[in-house]
Protein backbone atom coordinates (compact mmCIF):
# COMPACT_ATOMS: atom_id res chain seq x y z
CA UNK A 1 0.00 0.00 0.00
CA UNK A 2 1.34 3.36 -0.95
CA UNK A 3 0.43 5.23 2.19
CA UNK A 4 1.02 8.76 3.32
CA UNK A 5 3.30 9.44 6.25
CA UNK A 6 1.22 8.86 9.42
CA UNK A 7 1.04 11.71 11.88
CA UNK A 8 3.16 11.56 15.01
CA UNK A 9 0.33 12.77 17.20
CA UNK A 10 -2.49 11.12 19.16
CA UNK A 11 -3.48 7.74 17.74
CA UNK A 12 -1.52 8.31 14.56
CA UNK A 13 1.76 6.47 14.72
CA UNK A 14 5.11 6.76 13.00
CA UNK A 15 8.32 4.85 12.70
CA UNK A 16 10.71 7.21 14.43
CA UNK A 17 12.15 8.65 11.21
CA UNK A 18 13.07 12.31 10.91
CA UNK A 19 11.16 14.01 13.72
CA UNK A 20 11.23 17.38 12.00
CA UNK A 21 9.49 15.98 8.97
CA UNK A 22 6.63 14.63 11.06
CA UNK A 23 5.97 18.17 12.31
CA UNK A 24 5.72 19.28 8.70
CA UNK A 25 3.56 16.29 7.78
CA UNK A 26 1.18 17.02 10.65
CA UNK A 27 0.68 20.59 9.51
CA UNK A 28 0.26 19.44 5.94
CA UNK A 29 -2.53 17.08 6.96
CA UNK A 30 -4.18 19.84 8.99
CA UNK A 31 -4.04 22.12 5.94
CA UNK A 32 -5.76 19.55 3.76
CA UNK A 33 -8.50 18.96 6.31
CA UNK A 34 -9.26 22.66 6.70
CA UNK A 35 -12.12 22.80 4.20
CA UNK A 36 -13.39 26.18 5.35
CA UNK A 37 -10.19 27.95 4.23
CA UNK A 38 -9.57 26.55 0.75
CA UNK A 39 -7.17 29.29 -0.39
CA UNK A 40 -5.02 29.50 2.71
CA UNK A 41 -2.18 27.39 4.05
CA UNK A 42 -0.72 27.87 7.54
CA UNK A 43 2.93 28.84 7.96
CA UNK A 44 5.38 25.99 8.28
CA UNK A 45 6.69 25.20 11.75
CA UNK A 46 10.47 25.27 11.54
CA UNK A 47 11.96 22.44 13.63
CA UNK A 48 14.10 24.68 15.87
CA UNK A 49 12.96 25.41 19.41
CA UNK A 50 9.26 24.99 18.78
CA UNK A 51 8.83 28.54 17.49
CA UNK A 52 6.67 29.26 14.48
CA UNK A 53 8.53 30.62 11.46
CA UNK A 54 7.40 33.44 9.29
CA UNK A 55 5.48 32.48 6.19
CA UNK A 56 7.88 34.04 3.64
CA UNK A 57 5.05 36.07 2.21
CA UNK A 58 2.64 33.12 2.43
CA UNK A 59 4.55 31.75 -0.56
CA UNK A 60 3.47 28.17 0.16
CA UNK A 61 -0.13 29.04 -0.61
CA UNK A 62 0.17 31.95 -3.00
CA UNK A 63 -1.02 31.14 -6.49
CA UNK A 64 1.38 32.18 -9.23
CA UNK A 65 4.39 32.59 -6.93
CA UNK A 66 7.26 30.20 -6.35
CA UNK A 67 7.76 29.45 -2.63
CA UNK A 68 11.25 30.03 -1.28
CA UNK A 69 11.80 27.19 1.12
CA UNK A 70 15.55 26.65 1.19
CA UNK A 71 15.71 28.78 4.34
CA UNK A 72 13.59 26.26 6.25
CA UNK A 73 16.37 23.73 5.86
CA UNK A 74 19.21 26.17 6.50
CA UNK A 75 17.63 27.36 9.75
CA UNK A 76 17.80 23.93 11.40
CA UNK A 77 19.44 24.21 14.81
CA UNK A 78 19.83 28.00 14.73
CA UNK A 79 17.54 28.56 17.69
CA UNK A 80 14.63 30.90 18.28
CA UNK A 81 16.18 33.91 16.53
CA UNK A 82 16.60 32.20 13.15
CA UNK A 83 15.52 34.70 10.50
CA UNK A 84 14.35 32.81 7.43
CA UNK A 85 14.59 35.83 5.18
CA UNK A 86 18.35 36.07 5.76
CA UNK A 87 19.06 32.71 4.15
CA UNK A 88 16.69 32.20 1.24
CA UNK A 89 18.17 29.85 -1.35
CA UNK A 90 17.06 28.91 -4.83
CA UNK A 91 14.61 26.08 -5.40
CA UNK A 92 16.05 22.85 -6.74
CA UNK A 93 13.42 22.88 -9.52
CA UNK A 94 10.20 24.67 -10.48
CA UNK A 95 6.65 23.90 -9.45
CA UNK A 96 5.69 23.42 -13.11
CA UNK A 97 8.43 20.83 -13.60
CA UNK A 98 7.07 18.92 -10.63
CA UNK A 99 3.53 19.05 -12.04
CA UNK A 100 4.77 17.54 -15.31
CA UNK A 101 6.61 14.76 -13.46
CA UNK A 102 3.49 14.00 -11.42
CA UNK A 103 1.40 13.62 -14.58
CA UNK A 104 3.90 11.24 -16.16
CA UNK A 105 4.17 9.18 -12.99
CA UNK A 106 0.39 9.02 -12.68
CA UNK A 107 0.01 7.85 -16.27
CA UNK A 108 2.55 5.09 -15.81
CA UNK A 109 0.78 3.79 -12.71
CA UNK A 110 -2.63 3.88 -14.40
CA UNK A 111 -1.37 1.65 -17.23
CA UNK A 112 1.16 -0.55 -15.43
CA UNK A 113 0.96 -4.32 -15.65
CA UNK A 114 -0.85 -6.44 -14.72
CA UNK A 115 -3.92 -4.34 -13.97
CA UNK A 116 -3.41 -1.90 -16.84
CA UNK A 117 -4.41 -4.60 -19.32
CA UNK A 118 -7.74 -5.33 -17.62
CA UNK A 119 -10.88 -4.65 -19.61
CA UNK A 120 -12.23 -1.32 -18.35
CA UNK A 121 -15.29 -0.58 -20.46
CA UNK A 122 -18.03 -3.21 -20.41
CA UNK A 123 -21.39 -2.64 -22.15
CA UNK A 124 -24.26 -2.17 -19.74
CA UNK A 125 -25.88 -5.39 -20.94
CA UNK A 126 -22.77 -7.32 -19.84
CA UNK A 127 -22.47 -5.68 -16.43
CA UNK A 128 -23.49 -7.37 -13.22
CA UNK A 129 -27.24 -7.04 -13.02
CA UNK A 130 -27.74 -6.74 -9.28
CA UNK A 131 -25.30 -4.19 -7.90
CA UNK A 132 -25.87 -3.31 -4.22
CA UNK A 133 -26.83 0.17 -3.10
CA UNK A 134 -24.39 2.25 -1.06
CA UNK A 135 -25.04 3.76 2.36
CA UNK A 136 -23.12 6.85 3.42
CA UNK A 137 -21.88 6.75 7.00
CA UNK A 138 -21.45 9.49 9.55
CA UNK A 139 -20.91 13.14 8.83
CA UNK A 140 -20.60 13.68 5.10
CA UNK A 141 -21.66 16.10 2.43
CA UNK A 142 -25.27 16.13 1.29
CA UNK A 143 -24.02 14.11 -1.67
CA UNK A 144 -21.21 11.58 -1.47
CA UNK A 145 -18.01 12.79 -3.11
CA UNK A 146 -14.75 10.94 -3.80
CA UNK A 147 -12.93 14.12 -2.74
CA UNK A 148 -14.61 14.41 0.66
CA UNK A 149 -12.32 13.52 3.57
CA UNK A 150 -15.38 12.44 5.56
CA UNK A 151 -17.26 10.56 2.83
CA UNK A 152 -17.32 6.86 3.73
CA UNK A 153 -19.73 4.37 2.16
CA UNK A 154 -20.62 0.74 2.83
CA UNK A 155 -22.44 -1.49 0.37
CA UNK A 156 -25.91 -2.65 1.33
CA UNK A 157 -25.22 -6.06 -0.20
CA UNK A 158 -22.27 -8.23 -1.18
CA UNK A 159 -19.85 -7.26 -3.95
CA UNK A 160 -18.21 -10.70 -3.75
CA UNK A 161 -19.98 -14.02 -3.22
CA UNK A 162 -19.10 -16.29 -0.30
CA UNK A 163 -17.48 -18.75 -2.72
CA UNK A 164 -15.34 -15.99 -4.25
CA UNK A 165 -14.20 -14.85 -0.82
CA UNK A 166 -13.29 -18.40 0.19
CA UNK A 167 -11.38 -19.01 -3.06
CA UNK A 168 -9.23 -15.91 -2.56
CA UNK A 169 -8.36 -16.87 1.02
CA UNK A 170 -7.58 -20.46 0.04
CA UNK A 171 -5.23 -19.42 -2.77
CA UNK A 172 -3.45 -16.88 -0.57
CA UNK A 173 -2.89 -19.44 2.18
CA UNK A 174 -1.72 -22.06 -0.33
CA UNK A 175 0.79 -19.60 -1.82
CA UNK A 176 2.00 -18.75 1.69
CA UNK A 177 4.20 -15.87 0.55
CA UNK A 178 2.99 -13.42 3.15
CA UNK A 179 5.12 -10.39 3.99
CA UNK A 180 4.83 -7.56 6.48
CA UNK A 181 5.41 -4.09 5.11
CA UNK A 182 4.09 -0.61 5.75
CA UNK A 183 5.81 2.59 4.58
CA UNK A 184 7.75 4.35 7.35
CA UNK A 185 6.86 1.78 10.05
CA UNK A 186 9.59 0.61 12.40
CA UNK A 187 10.45 -3.09 12.63
CA UNK A 188 8.89 -3.27 16.09
CA UNK A 189 5.67 -1.76 14.76
CA UNK A 190 5.67 -4.06 11.74
CA UNK A 191 5.55 -7.06 14.08
CA UNK A 192 2.04 -6.02 15.13
CA UNK A 193 0.86 -5.35 11.58
CA UNK A 194 -1.03 -7.63 9.18
CA UNK A 195 0.53 -10.00 6.69
CA UNK A 196 0.16 -9.04 3.05
CA UNK A 197 0.26 -10.81 -0.29
CA UNK A 198 -0.09 -9.05 -3.63
CA UNK A 199 -2.91 -10.20 -5.89
CA UNK A 200 -0.57 -10.32 -8.88
CA UNK A 201 1.17 -13.22 -7.08
CA UNK A 202 -2.12 -15.18 -7.02
CA UNK A 203 -2.88 -16.39 -10.59
CA UNK A 204 -6.43 -17.60 -10.02
CA UNK A 205 -7.44 -14.48 -8.08
CA UNK A 206 -5.82 -12.26 -10.69
CA UNK A 207 -7.73 -14.01 -13.48
CA UNK A 208 -11.00 -13.67 -11.56
CA UNK A 209 -10.33 -10.00 -10.85
CA UNK A 210 -9.60 -9.26 -14.52
CA UNK A 211 -13.20 -10.28 -15.32
CA UNK A 212 -14.93 -8.94 -12.21
CA UNK A 213 -13.35 -5.49 -12.32
CA UNK A 214 -15.17 -4.30 -15.46
CA UNK A 215 -18.43 -6.20 -15.04
CA UNK A 216 -18.96 -5.57 -11.35
CA UNK A 217 -16.47 -3.48 -9.34
CA UNK A 218 -16.00 -0.44 -11.61
CA UNK A 219 -19.78 -0.10 -12.18
CA UNK A 220 -20.39 -0.48 -8.44
CA UNK A 221 -17.96 2.33 -7.62
CA UNK A 222 -19.45 4.49 -10.37
CA UNK A 223 -22.89 4.04 -8.77
CA UNK A 224 -21.53 5.38 -5.47
CA UNK A 225 -20.60 8.73 -7.07
CA UNK A 226 -22.89 9.01 -10.11
CA UNK A 227 -22.37 12.74 -10.61
CA UNK A 228 -18.56 12.66 -10.69
CA UNK A 229 -16.75 12.20 -14.00
CA UNK A 230 -13.57 11.16 -12.20
CA UNK A 231 -15.25 8.06 -10.76
CA UNK A 232 -17.02 6.91 -13.94
CA UNK A 233 -16.24 3.27 -14.65
CA UNK A 234 -14.19 4.00 -17.78
CA UNK A 235 -12.01 6.50 -15.88
CA UNK A 236 -11.14 4.26 -12.93
CA UNK A 237 -7.79 2.47 -12.90
CA UNK A 238 -6.94 -0.30 -10.44
CA UNK A 239 -3.21 0.03 -9.75
CA UNK A 240 -2.64 -2.08 -6.64
CA UNK A 241 -4.42 -4.98 -4.94
CA UNK A 242 -3.50 -7.03 -1.89
CA UNK A 243 -4.93 -9.66 0.41
CA UNK A 244 -4.42 -8.77 4.07
CA UNK A 245 -4.30 -11.23 6.96
CA UNK A 246 -4.69 -9.99 10.54
CA UNK A 247 -3.76 -13.10 12.53
CA UNK A 248 -3.65 -12.63 16.29
CA UNK A 249 -1.67 -15.42 17.96
CA UNK A 250 -1.32 -13.69 21.32
CA UNK A 251 2.45 -13.19 21.12
CA UNK A 252 2.66 -9.52 20.09
CA UNK A 253 -0.72 -8.06 21.05
CA UNK A 254 -3.50 -6.88 18.71
CA UNK A 255 -2.70 -6.86 14.98
CA UNK A 256 -3.46 -3.48 13.43
CA UNK A 257 -2.24 -0.76 11.07
CA UNK A 258 -1.60 2.85 12.10
CA UNK A 259 -4.07 5.55 11.17
CA UNK A 260 -2.94 6.77 7.75
CA UNK A 261 -4.04 8.03 4.36
CA UNK A 262 -3.68 6.15 1.08
CA UNK A 263 -2.19 7.58 -2.09
CA UNK A 264 -5.18 6.26 -4.02
CA UNK A 265 -8.05 8.25 -5.46
CA UNK A 266 -10.43 5.67 -3.96
CA UNK A 267 -9.88 2.66 -1.71
CA UNK A 268 -12.20 -0.35 -1.59
CA UNK A 269 -11.87 -2.90 1.22
CA UNK A 270 -13.82 -6.17 1.11
CA UNK A 271 -13.82 -8.52 4.14
CA UNK A 272 -13.13 -12.10 3.04
CA UNK A 273 -14.35 -13.86 6.17
CA UNK A 274 -17.08 -13.31 8.72
CA UNK A 275 -16.57 -10.84 11.61
CA UNK A 276 -17.61 -13.71 13.89
CA UNK A 277 -14.26 -15.38 13.16
CA UNK A 278 -12.19 -12.71 14.91
CA UNK A 279 -12.38 -10.33 17.86
CA UNK A 280 -12.59 -6.58 17.28
CA UNK A 281 -10.99 -5.74 13.91
CA UNK A 282 -12.57 -3.91 11.00
CA UNK A 283 -11.47 -0.57 9.54
CA UNK A 284 -11.07 2.35 11.92
CA UNK A 285 -12.44 5.51 10.30
CA UNK A 286 -11.11 8.66 11.95
CA UNK A 287 -13.99 11.01 10.96
CA UNK A 288 -16.51 8.53 12.39
CA UNK A 289 -14.56 7.65 15.53
CA UNK A 290 -15.58 4.06 14.80
CA UNK A 291 -14.24 0.79 13.51
CA UNK A 292 -16.56 -0.28 10.69
CA UNK A 293 -17.08 -4.04 10.34
CA UNK A 294 -18.97 -4.87 7.12
CA UNK A 295 -20.23 -8.37 6.52
CA UNK A 296 -18.24 -10.87 4.49
CA UNK A 297 -18.14 -9.86 0.81
CA UNK A 298 -19.54 -6.38 1.40
CA UNK A 299 -17.53 -3.31 0.42
CA UNK A 300 -16.19 -0.32 2.36
CA UNK A 301 -15.42 2.56 -0.01
CA UNK A 302 -13.72 5.88 0.76
CA UNK A 303 -11.38 8.49 -0.61
CA UNK A 304 -7.69 7.80 -0.16
CA UNK A 305 -7.60 11.05 1.84
CA UNK A 306 -9.79 9.66 4.62
CA UNK A 307 -7.74 8.99 7.75
CA UNK A 308 -8.21 5.31 8.55
CA UNK A 309 -6.43 2.24 9.90
CA UNK A 310 -6.80 -1.47 10.49
CA UNK A 311 -8.58 -1.79 13.83
CA UNK A 312 -6.70 -4.16 16.15
CA UNK A 313 -7.63 -7.84 15.93
CA UNK A 314 -7.18 -9.32 19.40
CA UNK A 315 -8.17 -12.90 18.58
CA UNK A 316 -8.76 -15.09 15.54
CA UNK A 317 -7.86 -14.16 11.96
CA UNK A 318 -9.31 -11.49 9.72
CA UNK A 319 -8.87 -11.56 5.93
CA UNK A 320 -9.57 -8.62 3.63
CA UNK A 321 -9.12 -7.71 -0.03
CA UNK A 322 -7.74 -4.17 -0.41
CA UNK A 323 -8.10 -2.50 -3.82
CA UNK A 324 -6.55 0.87 -4.68
CA UNK A 325 -7.78 2.98 -7.59
CA UNK A 326 -6.56 6.01 -9.50
CA UNK A 327 -8.73 8.10 -11.80
CA UNK A 328 -7.45 8.90 -15.27
CA UNK A 329 -9.21 12.26 -14.90
CA UNK A 330 -7.54 13.29 -11.65
CA UNK A 331 -3.87 13.65 -10.77
CA UNK A 332 -3.43 14.29 -7.05
CA UNK A 333 -0.44 16.62 -7.25
CA UNK A 334 -0.51 17.42 -3.53
CA UNK A 335 -0.14 13.77 -2.56
CA UNK A 336 2.58 13.11 -5.10
CA UNK A 337 4.63 16.09 -3.95
CA UNK A 338 4.10 14.98 -0.36
CA UNK A 339 5.21 11.41 -1.05
CA UNK A 340 8.31 12.67 -2.83
CA UNK A 341 9.12 14.99 0.07
CA UNK A 342 8.87 12.08 2.51
CA UNK A 343 11.21 9.91 0.44
CA UNK A 344 13.79 12.65 -0.07
CA UNK A 345 13.95 13.72 3.57
CA UNK A 346 14.36 10.11 4.71
CA UNK A 347 17.24 9.84 2.22
CA UNK A 348 18.86 12.90 3.80
CA UNK A 349 18.03 15.24 0.91
CA UNK A 350 16.48 17.87 3.14
CA UNK A 351 16.62 20.77 0.65
CA UNK A 352 14.79 18.85 -2.07
CA UNK A 353 12.31 17.49 0.46
CA UNK A 354 11.49 20.96 1.75
CA UNK A 355 10.92 22.19 -1.81
CA UNK A 356 8.55 19.30 -2.55
CA UNK A 357 6.68 19.91 0.69
CA UNK A 358 6.10 23.55 -0.24
CA UNK A 359 4.92 22.48 -3.69
CA UNK A 360 2.53 20.07 -1.98
CA UNK A 361 1.00 22.84 0.11
CA UNK A 362 0.59 24.99 -2.97
CA UNK A 363 -0.99 22.16 -4.96
CA UNK A 364 -3.50 21.42 -2.21
CA UNK A 365 -4.41 25.10 -1.94
CA UNK A 366 -4.90 25.46 -5.69
CA UNK A 367 -6.98 22.29 -5.83
CA UNK A 368 -9.24 23.46 -3.00
CA UNK A 369 -9.68 26.84 -4.68
CA UNK A 370 -10.66 25.18 -7.95
CA UNK A 371 -13.01 22.71 -6.34
CA UNK A 372 -14.76 25.34 -4.23
CA UNK A 373 -15.82 26.97 -7.47
CA UNK A 374 -17.26 23.70 -8.77
CA UNK A 375 -19.45 22.86 -5.80
CA UNK A 376 -23.15 23.41 -6.29
CA UNK A 377 -25.48 24.76 -3.62
CA UNK A 378 -26.28 21.29 -2.27
CA UNK A 379 -22.64 20.28 -1.91
CA UNK A 380 -21.77 23.59 -0.33
CA UNK A 381 -24.19 23.16 2.56
CA UNK A 382 -22.97 22.51 6.09
CA UNK A 383 -22.09 18.94 7.03
CA UNK A 384 -25.02 16.95 8.33
CA UNK A 385 -25.33 13.75 10.28
CA UNK A 386 -26.67 10.91 8.15
CA UNK A 387 -29.54 9.10 9.88
CA UNK A 388 -29.16 6.06 7.65
CA UNK A 389 -25.44 5.86 8.36
CA UNK A 390 -25.96 6.25 12.09
CA UNK A 391 -28.56 3.48 12.09
CA UNK A 392 -26.15 1.19 10.23
CA UNK A 393 -23.34 1.90 12.67
CA UNK A 394 -25.61 1.26 15.64
CA UNK A 395 -26.78 -2.08 14.23
CA UNK A 396 -23.42 -3.36 12.98
CA UNK A 397 -21.65 -3.76 16.31
CA UNK A 398 -19.01 -1.21 15.33
CA UNK A 399 -16.29 -0.61 17.87
CA UNK A 400 -15.76 2.82 19.40
CA UNK A 401 -12.45 2.19 21.10
CA UNK A 402 -9.02 2.33 19.46
CA UNK A 403 -6.81 -0.43 20.91
DRENFIMAR-658934 format. One record per residue (C-alpha): residue number from 1; x, y, z. Coordinates in steps of 0.25 Angstrom, whole numbers. Layout:
// DRENFIMAR-658934
seq/c1/c2/c3
NUM/X/Y/Z
...
END
This chain:
// DRENFIMAR-658934
seq/c1/c2/c3
1/0/0/0
2/5/13/-4
3/2/21/9
4/4/35/13
5/13/38/25
6/5/35/38
7/4/47/48
8/13/46/60
9/1/51/69
10/-10/44/77
11/-14/31/71
12/-6/33/58
13/7/26/59
14/20/27/52
15/33/19/51
16/43/29/58
17/49/35/45
18/52/49/44
19/45/56/55
20/45/70/48
21/38/64/36
22/27/59/44
23/24/73/49
24/23/77/35
25/14/65/31
26/5/68/43
27/3/82/38
28/1/78/24
29/-10/68/28
30/-17/79/36
31/-16/88/24
32/-23/78/15
33/-34/76/25
34/-37/91/27
35/-48/91/17
36/-54/105/21
37/-41/112/17
38/-38/106/3
39/-29/117/-2
40/-20/118/11
41/-9/110/16
42/-3/111/30
43/12/115/32
44/22/104/33
45/27/101/47
46/42/101/46
47/48/90/55
48/56/99/63
49/52/102/78
50/37/100/75
51/35/114/70
52/27/117/58
53/34/122/46
54/30/134/37
55/22/130/25
56/32/136/15
57/20/144/9
58/11/132/10
59/18/127/-2
60/14/113/1
61/-1/116/-2
62/1/128/-12
63/-4/125/-26
64/6/129/-37
65/18/130/-28
66/29/121/-25
67/31/118/-11
68/45/120/-5
69/47/109/4
70/62/107/5
71/63/115/17
72/54/105/25
73/65/95/23
74/77/105/26
75/71/109/39
76/71/96/46
77/78/97/59
78/79/112/59
79/70/114/71
80/59/124/73
81/65/136/66
82/66/129/53
83/62/139/42
84/57/131/30
85/58/143/21
86/73/144/23
87/76/131/17
88/67/129/5
89/73/119/-5
90/68/116/-19
91/58/104/-22
92/64/91/-27
93/54/92/-38
94/41/99/-42
95/27/96/-38
96/23/94/-52
97/34/83/-54
98/28/76/-43
99/14/76/-48
100/19/70/-61
101/26/59/-54
102/14/56/-46
103/6/54/-58
104/16/45/-65
105/17/37/-52
106/2/36/-51
107/0/31/-65
108/10/20/-63
109/3/15/-51
110/-11/16/-58
111/-5/7/-69
112/5/-2/-62
113/4/-17/-63
114/-3/-26/-59
115/-16/-17/-56
116/-14/-8/-67
117/-18/-18/-77
118/-31/-21/-70
119/-44/-19/-78
120/-49/-5/-73
121/-61/-2/-82
122/-72/-13/-82
123/-86/-11/-89
124/-97/-9/-79
125/-104/-22/-84
126/-91/-29/-79
127/-90/-23/-66
128/-94/-29/-53
129/-109/-28/-52
130/-111/-27/-37
131/-101/-17/-32
132/-103/-13/-17
133/-107/1/-12
134/-98/9/-4
135/-100/15/9
136/-92/27/14
137/-88/27/28
138/-86/38/38
139/-84/53/35
140/-82/55/20
141/-87/64/10
142/-101/65/5
143/-96/56/-7
144/-85/46/-6
145/-72/51/-12
146/-59/44/-15
147/-52/56/-11
148/-58/58/3
149/-49/54/14
150/-62/50/22
151/-69/42/11
152/-69/27/15
153/-79/17/9
154/-82/3/11
155/-90/-6/1
156/-104/-11/5
157/-101/-24/-1
158/-89/-33/-5
159/-79/-29/-16
160/-73/-43/-15
161/-80/-56/-13
162/-76/-65/-1
163/-70/-75/-11
164/-61/-64/-17
165/-57/-59/-3
166/-53/-74/1
167/-46/-76/-12
168/-37/-64/-10
169/-33/-67/4
170/-30/-82/0
171/-21/-78/-11
172/-14/-68/-2
173/-12/-78/9
174/-7/-88/-1
175/3/-78/-7
176/8/-75/7
177/17/-63/2
178/12/-54/13
179/20/-42/16
180/19/-30/26
181/22/-16/20
182/16/-2/23
183/23/10/18
184/31/17/29
185/27/7/40
186/38/2/50
187/42/-12/51
188/36/-13/64
189/23/-7/59
190/23/-16/47
191/22/-28/56
192/8/-24/61
193/3/-21/46
194/-4/-31/37
195/2/-40/27
196/1/-36/12
197/1/-43/-1
198/0/-36/-15
199/-12/-41/-24
200/-2/-41/-36
201/5/-53/-28
202/-8/-61/-28
203/-12/-66/-42
204/-26/-70/-40
205/-30/-58/-32
206/-23/-49/-43
207/-31/-56/-54
208/-44/-55/-46
209/-41/-40/-43
210/-38/-37/-58
211/-53/-41/-61
212/-60/-36/-49
213/-53/-22/-49
214/-61/-17/-62
215/-74/-25/-60
216/-76/-22/-45
217/-66/-14/-37
218/-64/-2/-46
219/-79/0/-49
220/-82/-2/-34
221/-72/9/-30
222/-78/18/-41
223/-92/16/-35
224/-86/22/-22
225/-82/35/-28
226/-92/36/-40
227/-89/51/-42
228/-74/51/-43
229/-67/49/-56
230/-54/45/-49
231/-61/32/-43
232/-68/28/-56
233/-65/13/-59
234/-57/16/-71
235/-48/26/-64
236/-45/17/-52
237/-31/10/-52
238/-28/-1/-42
239/-13/0/-39
240/-11/-8/-27
241/-18/-20/-20
242/-14/-28/-8
243/-20/-39/2
244/-18/-35/16
245/-17/-45/28
246/-19/-40/42
247/-15/-52/50
248/-15/-51/65
249/-7/-62/72
250/-5/-55/85
251/10/-53/84
252/11/-38/80
253/-3/-32/84
254/-14/-28/75
255/-11/-27/60
256/-14/-14/54
257/-9/-3/44
258/-6/11/48
259/-16/22/45
260/-12/27/31
261/-16/32/17
262/-15/25/4
263/-9/30/-8
264/-21/25/-16
265/-32/33/-22
266/-42/23/-16
267/-40/11/-7
268/-49/-1/-6
269/-47/-12/5
270/-55/-25/4
271/-55/-34/17
272/-53/-48/12
273/-57/-55/25
274/-68/-53/35
275/-66/-43/46
276/-70/-55/56
277/-57/-62/53
278/-49/-51/60
279/-50/-41/71
280/-50/-26/69
281/-44/-23/56
282/-50/-16/44
283/-46/-2/38
284/-44/9/48
285/-50/22/41
286/-44/35/48
287/-56/44/44
288/-66/34/50
289/-58/31/62
290/-62/16/59
291/-57/3/54
292/-66/-1/43
293/-68/-16/41
294/-76/-19/28
295/-81/-33/26
296/-73/-43/18
297/-73/-39/3
298/-78/-26/6
299/-70/-13/2
300/-65/-1/9
301/-62/10/0
302/-55/24/3
303/-46/34/-2
304/-31/31/-1
305/-30/44/7
306/-39/39/18
307/-31/36/31
308/-33/21/34
309/-26/9/40
310/-27/-6/42
311/-34/-7/55
312/-27/-17/65
313/-31/-31/64
314/-29/-37/78
315/-33/-52/74
316/-35/-60/62
317/-31/-57/48
318/-37/-46/39
319/-35/-46/24
320/-38/-34/15
321/-36/-31/0
322/-31/-17/-2
323/-32/-10/-15
324/-26/3/-19
325/-31/12/-30
326/-26/24/-38
327/-35/32/-47
328/-30/36/-61
329/-37/49/-60
330/-30/53/-47
331/-15/55/-43
332/-14/57/-28
333/-2/66/-29
334/-2/70/-14
335/-1/55/-10
336/10/52/-20
337/19/64/-16
338/16/60/-1
339/21/46/-4
340/33/51/-11
341/36/60/0
342/35/48/10
343/45/40/2
344/55/51/0
345/56/55/14
346/57/40/19
347/69/39/9
348/75/52/15
349/72/61/4
350/66/71/13
351/66/83/3
352/59/75/-8
353/49/70/2
354/46/84/7
355/44/89/-7
356/34/77/-10
357/27/80/3
358/24/94/-1
359/20/90/-15
360/10/80/-8
361/4/91/0
362/2/100/-12
363/-4/89/-20
364/-14/86/-9
365/-18/100/-8
366/-20/102/-23
367/-28/89/-23
368/-37/94/-12
369/-39/107/-19
370/-43/101/-32
371/-52/91/-25
372/-59/101/-17
373/-63/108/-30
374/-69/95/-35
375/-78/91/-23
376/-93/94/-25
377/-102/99/-14
378/-105/85/-9
379/-91/81/-8
380/-87/94/-1
381/-97/93/10
382/-92/90/24
383/-88/76/28
384/-100/68/33
385/-101/55/41
386/-107/44/33
387/-118/36/40
388/-117/24/31
389/-102/23/33
390/-104/25/48
391/-114/14/48
392/-105/5/41
393/-93/8/51
394/-102/5/63
395/-107/-8/57
396/-94/-13/52
397/-87/-15/65
398/-76/-5/61
399/-65/-2/71
400/-63/11/78
401/-50/9/84
402/-36/9/78
403/-27/-2/84
END
